[in-house]
Amino acid sequence: QVQLVESGGGLVQPGGSLRLSCAASVSIFSINVMGWYRQAPGSQRELVTTITSDGRTDAAAAVKGRFTISRDSAKNTVYLQMNSLKPEDTAVYYCNALRGATMTAYWGQGTQVTVSS
């Protein structure tokens, strides 16, 4: 079982920055893939960015060059640094972990990010 706790959401003006955190209850090196997803009102949940246990990252085209995923293994925490935020980035952001041979999925509770002037 993996518990994920997100923090760091809030209200920010367009062009601003936020950093989200996702603290895992187990070593992040025991997790195959960690990632961030988001869901805007009336839309499906979509992948934002991922990081594998060996450090490879990937990101959706909409956020490449603006969002960066990173990790601190000592704190079992993954971060999402979001820069140059746009109103269309407004969504609930969820942390996700895929673990084990069956790639069992675990989700955090979500954190709201609102980009508005």
VEXDREN-2710 file (C-alpha; in Angstrom, 1 decimal):
% VEXDREN-2710
k/r/px/py/pz
1/GLN/0.0/0.0/0.0
2/VAL/1.2/3.5/-0.9
3/GLN/-0.2/6.7/0.6
4/LEU/0.4/9.9/-1.3
5/VAL/-0.1/13.4/0.3
6/GLU/-0.1/16.4/-2.0
7/SER/0.4/20.0/-0.9
8/GLY/1.3/23.4/-2.4
9/GLY/-1.8/24.3/-4.4
10/GLY/-3.4/27.7/-4.4
11/LEU/-4.3/30.8/-6.3
12/VAL/-1.7/32.4/-8.6
13/GLN/-1.8/35.1/-11.2
14/PRO/-1.1/34.3/-14.9
15/GLY/2.7/34.1/-15.4
16/GLY/3.3/33.2/-11.8
17/SER/4.8/30.0/-10.3
18/LEU/3.8/27.3/-7.8
19/ARG/5.5/24.2/-6.5
20/LEU/3.5/21.2/-5.6
21/SER/4.8/18.4/-3.4
22/CYS/3.8/14.8/-3.1
23/ALA/5.0/12.9/-0.1
24/ALA/5.0/9.1/-0.4
25/SER/4.6/6.6/2.6
26/VAL/7.3/4.3/1.0
27/SER/10.7/4.8/-0.6
28/ILE/10.2/6.4/-3.9
29/PHE/12.8/4.1/-5.4
30/SER/10.3/1.2/-4.7
31/ILE/7.8/2.9/-7.0
32/ASN/8.1/2.2/-10.7
33/VAL/6.7/5.5/-11.9
34/MET/5.5/8.6/-10.1
35/GLY/3.6/11.3/-11.9
36/TRP/1.3/14.2/-11.8
37/TYR/-2.1/14.3/-13.4
38/ARG/-4.7/17.1/-13.5
39/GLN/-8.4/17.4/-14.0
40/ALA/-10.2/20.6/-15.0
41/PRO/-13.9/21.0/-14.5
42/GLY/-15.9/19.1/-17.1
43/SER/-12.7/17.5/-18.5
44/GLN/-11.1/14.1/-18.1
45/ARG/-8.1/13.6/-16.0
46/GLU/-4.9/14.0/-18.1
47/LEU/-1.3/13.2/-17.6
48/VAL/1.0/16.1/-16.9
49/THR/4.4/14.6/-16.2
50/THR/6.1/11.5/-14.9
51/ILE/9.4/10.3/-13.5
52/THR/10.6/6.7/-13.4
53/SER/12.5/5.0/-10.6
54/ASP/15.7/5.5/-12.6
55/GLY/15.1/9.2/-13.1
56/ARG/13.7/9.4/-16.6
57/THR/11.1/12.1/-17.1
58/ASP/8.4/12.8/-19.6
59/ALA/5.9/15.6/-19.9
60/ALA/2.8/16.5/-21.9
61/ALA/3.3/18.9/-24.8
62/ALA/1.1/21.5/-23.1
63/VAL/3.5/21.9/-20.2
64/LYS/7.0/21.1/-21.7
65/GLY/9.4/23.9/-21.0
66/ARG/7.2/25.3/-18.2
67/PHE/6.7/22.4/-15.7
68/THR/9.4/20.3/-14.2
69/ILE/9.2/17.2/-12.1
70/SER/11.9/16.3/-9.6
71/ARG/12.4/14.2/-6.5
72/ASP/14.1/14.1/-3.1
73/SER/14.7/10.5/-2.2
74/ALA/15.7/11.4/1.4
75/LYS/12.2/12.8/1.9
76/ASN/10.4/10.3/-0.3
77/THR/8.9/13.3/-2.1
78/VAL/8.2/14.3/-5.7
79/TYR/7.8/17.9/-6.7
80/LEU/6.1/19.7/-9.6
81/GLN/7.6/23.1/-10.3
82/MET/5.1/25.1/-12.4
83/ASN/6.3/28.3/-14.1
84/SER/4.7/30.7/-16.5
85/LEU/1.3/29.5/-15.4
86/LYS/-1.7/30.1/-17.7
87/PRO/-5.4/30.2/-16.9
88/GLU/-5.8/26.9/-18.7
89/ASP/-3.5/25.2/-16.1
90/THR/-6.3/25.6/-13.6
91/ALA/-7.3/22.2/-12.4
92/VAL/-7.1/19.8/-9.5
93/TYR/-3.6/18.2/-9.6
94/TYR/-3.2/14.6/-8.5
95/CYS/-0.1/12.7/-7.6
96/ASN/0.1/9.1/-8.9
97/ALA/2.3/6.2/-8.2
98/LEU/2.6/2.9/-10.2
99/ARG/4.2/0.2/-8.1
100/GLY/5.1/-3.5/-8.4
101/ALA/5.0/-6.1/-11.2
102/THR/1.3/-5.4/-11.7
103/MET/1.9/-1.6/-11.8
104/THR/-0.8/-1.0/-9.1
105/ALA/-2.0/2.6/-9.2
106/TYR/-2.2/4.8/-6.1
107/TRP/-3.6/8.3/-6.0
108/GLY/-3.3/11.3/-3.7
109/GLN/-6.3/13.3/-2.6
110/GLY/-5.6/16.2/-5.1
111/THR/-4.7/19.8/-4.7
112/GLN/-6.4/22.7/-6.4
113/VAL/-4.4/25.1/-8.6
114/THR/-6.2/28.2/-9.8
115/VAL/-4.6/30.6/-12.3
116/SER/-6.5/33.8/-12.4
117/SER/-6.0/37.6/-12.2
END
